[in-house]
């Protein structure tokens, strides 16, 4: 009997277990004063489903910050519209530090691909820090014809190759690569990463762009190969996978980042204290390992650096969509 394909849920379950263990590990004695003297809970809005990768990161950070501050930090999953529902809620919240927002790379892409976003992404929030980032990857079937990234790129310069994607960032990632490499690839949309992985493994599609977390269980099971990493350096999880920059596509990068925000006009002293708390808790080996296990690299940049990064991200994806004739819907 053939064993079932491991799923993203299996990977998330393992990561959730690791997160739980990390959350209950003993913190060193570097507790800070509460974030708020009034003792009221802090709400961390995660605008994606409970149990997903962002939710796992959010719950890990909430647990650790709560322990550090001696104050309750609640995770509130307000889902819908690719993160817009929860983000809109935070945009309207009081800038008192009691309501925070954890989002991923789609936060900068939604205004590019969606006609109606009920807030100005650049003005409605106070950037606190980019906690961590993980690159998008190109995957193929482990027993398929492509053994190295140059093989697929060479083929795609001669013949049209269908390449799957499952959401806005993976769609634009494929378009970025197509433009940078002068490739003949056609994007094939999927409603979710799971069916995309199944079709690639089954030989129905030669390749697809996805997140590390979606690909990881299938790679570990020997069913998929990460052929290329859309970043400036290789990953420890997939040491044999070349970057697209190594393959000659200079400057291409697509990162799935975990960004923390507050409402607009959040006081600078509150921002500094939250970022300091994150810097402290991520020094915990259990937390650091949890992030590494899902292919994420800790960043924890300054609010100013994060704001600049966000502006560059939105500008980059706007230009990619414009050159590719991709219209907001």
C-alpha positions in Angstrom: 0.0 0.0 0.0 1.4 3.4 -1.0 1.8 5.8 1.9 -0.3 9.0 1.5 1.5 12.2 0.4 2.6 14.2 3.5 0.6 17.4 3.5 1.2 21.0 4.5 -1.1 20.2 7.5 1.4 17.6 8.6 4.3 20.1 8.3 2.2 22.7 10.2 1.3 20.2 12.8 5.0 19.4 13.4 5.8 23.1 13.5 2.9 23.7 15.9 4.2 21.0 18.2 7.7 22.5 18.1 6.2 25.9 18.7 4.3 24.6 21.7 7.5 23.1 23.1 9.4 26.3 22.6 6.6 28.3 24.2 6.8 26.2 27.3 10.5 26.2 27.5 12.0 28.1 30.5 12.8 31.7 29.6 16.0 33.1 31.1 15.6 35.7 33.8 15.4 38.8 31.5 11.8 39.7 32.0 10.9 43.3 31.2 8.3 45.6 32.7 4.7 45.2 31.2 4.2 46.8 27.8 1.2 48.7 29.4 0.9 49.9 32.9 -2.9 49.4 32.8 -2.6 45.6 32.7 -5.0 45.3 29.8 -4.3 42.5 27.3 -2.5 43.1 24.0 -4.3 41.7 21.0 -2.1 40.4 18.1 -4.3 40.2 15.0 -3.3 37.5 12.6 -5.5 37.9 9.5 -5.1 34.3 8.4 -6.5 31.0 9.5 -5.6 29.4 12.8 -3.1 26.6 12.3 -1.4 28.2 9.3 2.3 29.2 9.2 1.7 32.9 10.1 -0.6 31.8 13.0 2.1 29.5 14.4 4.6 32.3 14.3 2.1 34.7 15.9 1.2 32.3 18.7 4.9 31.6 19.4 5.7 35.4 19.6 2.5 36.1 21.6 3.4 33.4 24.2 7.0 34.6 24.6 6.2 38.3 24.7 3.5 37.6 27.3 6.0 35.8 29.5 8.5 38.6 29.0 6.1 41.4 29.8 4.1 39.5 32.4 1.1 40.5 30.4 -1.5 38.6 28.4 -1.0 38.7 24.6 -4.0 37.3 22.7 -3.9 36.1 19.1 -7.1 37.1 17.2 -7.5 35.4 13.8 -9.6 37.8 11.7 -9.5 36.1 8.3 -10.7 37.0 4.9 -9.8 38.8 1.6 -6.1 37.6 1.8 -5.5 39.5 5.0 -7.4 42.6 4.2 -10.2 42.0 6.8 -7.9 41.8 9.8 -5.6 44.5 8.5 -8.6 46.9 8.1 -9.6 46.2 11.7 -6.1 47.2 13.0 -6.0 50.2 10.8 -9.1 51.5 12.6 -7.9 50.6 16.1 -6.6 53.2 18.6 -2.8 53.7 18.4 -2.3 52.8 22.1 -0.2 49.6 21.6 -3.1 47.3 22.7 -3.7 46.2 19.1 -1.0 44.8 16.8 -0.9 43.2 13.4 1.2 40.3 12.0 1.1 39.9 8.2 3.2 38.4 5.4 4.4 39.5 2.0 0.9 39.6 0.5 0.3 42.8 2.6 2.5 44.7 0.1 1.0 42.9 -2.9 -2.7 43.3 -2.2 -2.8 46.9 -3.4 -1.2 45.8 -6.6 -3.6 42.9 -7.4 -6.8 44.1 -5.7 -8.9 47.0 -7.0 -10.4 47.8 -3.6 -8.3 47.8 -0.5 -10.0 49.9 2.3 -6.8 51.5 3.6 -3.6 53.0 2.4 -1.0 50.4 3.1 1.8 53.0 3.4 -0.1 55.3 5.8 -2.6 53.3 7.8 -0.1 51.4 9.8 3.0 52.0 11.9 5.8 49.5 10.9 7.5 48.0 13.9 9.8 45.4 12.5 10.2 42.6 9.9 10.5 39.7 12.2 11.8 37.2 9.7 11.7 36.2 6.0 11.7 33.1 3.9 12.2 33.0 0.1 9.8 31.6 -2.4 11.0 28.5 -4.2 10.6 26.7 -7.5 9.7 23.0 -7.1 9.6 20.1 -9.5 8.8 16.4 -9.2 11.8 14.5 -7.7 11.7 12.0 -10.5 11.0 14.5 -13.2 13.2 15.5 -16.1 14.7 18.6 -14.4 17.6 17.9 -12.1 19.1 21.4 -11.8 17.8 25.0 -12.3 19.8 25.7 -15.5 18.1 22.7 -17.1 14.6 24.2 -16.7 15.8 27.7 -17.6 17.4 26.5 -20.8 14.2 24.6 -21.8 12.0 27.6 -21.0 14.0 29.8 -23.4 13.1 27.4 -26.2 9.6 26.1 -25.4 6.6 27.3 -23.5 6.5 25.6 -20.1 3.5 25.8 -17.7 4.4 26.8 -14.2 1.8 26.7 -11.4 1.1 29.3 -8.7 -1.5 29.4 -5.9 -1.8 33.1 -4.7 -0.7 36.6 -5.5 2.9 36.5 -4.5 3.7 33.2 -6.2 1.9 34.6 -9.3 4.0 37.7 -9.4 7.2 35.7 -8.5 6.7 33.6 -11.7 6.2 36.8 -13.7 9.3 38.3 -12.2 11.3 35.3 -13.2 9.8 35.2 -16.7 10.7 38.9 -17.3 14.2 38.6 -15.8 15.2 35.5 -17.8 13.4 36.1 -21.0 11.5 32.8 -20.5 8.6 31.2 -22.2 6.6 30.2 -19.2 2.8 30.4 -18.7 1.3 30.8 -15.2 -1.2 28.2 -14.2 -3.5 29.2 -11.3 -4.4 26.9 -8.5 -6.7 27.3 -5.5 -4.2 26.5 -2.8 -0.7 25.1 -2.5 -1.8 21.6 -1.7 -3.5 20.8 -5.1 -0.5 22.4 -6.9 1.9 20.1 -5.1 -0.2 17.0 -5.9 -0.3 17.9 -9.6 3.5 18.4 -9.8 4.2 15.2 -7.9 1.8 13.4 -10.2 3.5 14.6 -13.3 0.5 16.8 -14.5 2.6 20.0 -14.3 6.3 20.4 -14.7 7.0 23.0 -12.0 5.5 25.6 -9.6 6.4 28.5 -7.3 5.4 28.1 -3.7 6.5 28.8 -0.1 9.1 26.8 1.8 6.4 25.7 4.3 4.2 24.3 1.5 7.0 22.4 -0.2 8.9 21.2 2.8 7.0 18.0 3.7 7.0 16.8 0.1 10.7 17.4 -0.2 11.4 15.6 3.0 9.4 12.6 1.7 11.4 12.5 -1.5 8.5 13.5 -3.8 9.6 17.0 -4.7 12.8 18.7 -5.4 13.5 22.4 -4.8 15.1 23.4 -8.0 15.6 27.1 -7.4 15.5 29.7 -4.5 14.3 33.2 -5.3 16.8 35.0 -3.1 20.4 36.1 -3.0 21.7 33.1 -1.0 21.1 29.4 -0.8 19.1 27.9 2.1 20.4 25.5 4.7 17.2 23.4 4.3 17.9 22.9 0.6 21.7 23.3 0.2 21.8 21.8 -3.3 19.2 24.2 -4.7 20.7 27.1 -6.7 19.5 30.6 -6.4 18.1 32.2 -9.5 20.9 34.8 -9.2 23.5 32.1 -9.4 21.8 30.9 -12.6 22.3 34.4 -14.1 19.0 36.2 -13.2 20.6 39.1 -11.4 18.6 40.9 -8.7 15.6 38.7 -8.5 14.2 38.1 -5.0 10.8 37.1 -3.6 10.5 36.9 0.1 7.6 35.8 2.3 8.2 38.0 5.3 6.6 38.2 8.7 6.0 41.9 9.5 4.7 43.4 12.7 2.6 46.6 12.6 0.5 48.8 14.8 -2.1 51.4 13.8 -0.9 54.7 12.4 0.6 57.1 14.9 1.7 54.4 17.4 4.1 56.3 19.8 7.8 55.8 19.1 8.5 54.6 22.7 5.8 51.9 22.3 7.3 50.8 19.0 10.8 50.6 20.6 9.6 48.6 23.5 7.8 46.0 21.3 10.8 45.7 19.0 13.2 45.3 22.0 10.9 42.6 23.4 11.0 40.7 20.1 14.8 41.0 20.0 14.9 39.5 23.5 12.6 36.6 22.9 14.1 35.5 19.6 17.4 35.0 21.4 15.7 32.0 23.1 17.2 28.9 21.3 13.8 27.3 21.1 12.3 30.3 19.3 15.3 30.6 16.9 15.1 26.9 16.1 11.4 27.1 15.4 11.9 29.8 12.9 14.9 28.0 11.3 12.8 24.8 10.9 10.4 26.6 8.6 13.2 28.1 6.6 12.9 31.6 8.0 15.8 33.9 8.7 15.4 36.4 11.5 15.6 40.0 10.4 14.3 42.3 13.2 15.2 45.5 11.4 14.5 49.0 12.6 11.1 50.6 11.8 12.8 53.0 9.4 14.5 50.1 7.5 11.3 48.1 7.5 9.3 51.1 6.1 11.9 51.4 3.3 11.7 47.7 2.5 7.9 47.9 2.3 8.1 50.8 -0.2 10.6 48.9 -2.3 8.5 45.8 -2.2 5.3 47.6 -3.3 7.2 49.4 -6.0 8.8 46.3 -7.3 5.6 44.3 -7.6 3.8 47.2 -9.1 6.3 47.3 -11.9 6.3 43.6 -12.4 2.5 43.6 -12.8 2.6 46.6 -15.1 5.2 45.1 -17.4 3.3 41.8 -17.4 0.0 43.4 -18.2 -1.5 42.0 -15.0 -4.6 44.0 -13.9 -6.0 44.5 -10.4 -9.2 42.5 -9.9 
